[in-house]
């Protein structure tokens, strides 16, 4: 089930999302979804070195 959300982002971040979306032939929503899924595991915890406290 998909849900609609409203978020506020800096203009530069939106520019980066749009660039990513264009490169991967997807929408803003698709780009944000893909980036979040790639950056987290199934429990929502960060994957990799950035943003971890370990």
C-alpha positions, -999 to +999 in steps of 0.1 A: +000+000+000+014+034-010+008+065+011+013+101+001+036+123+023+046+159+021+082+168+028+103+199+027+138+197+012+165+223+004+165+233-033+199+217-038+186+184-025+157+185-049+181+193-077+201+162-068+170+140-065+158+153-099+193+146-114+192+110-100+157+105-112+165+116-147+196+094-148+177+063-137+145+071-157+122+074-127+101+099-108+111+119-077+091+095-056+108+065-073+142+081-068+136+088-031+122+053-025+152+037-042+177+058-023+161+050+010+158+013+003+194+011-008+206+031+023+187+009+049+181-027+057+146-042+061+144-030+097+151+006+086+186+006+100+214+023+080+235+000+058+272+007+055+295+031+073+276+065+070+252+073+097+259+044+119+269+047+156+288+014+157 
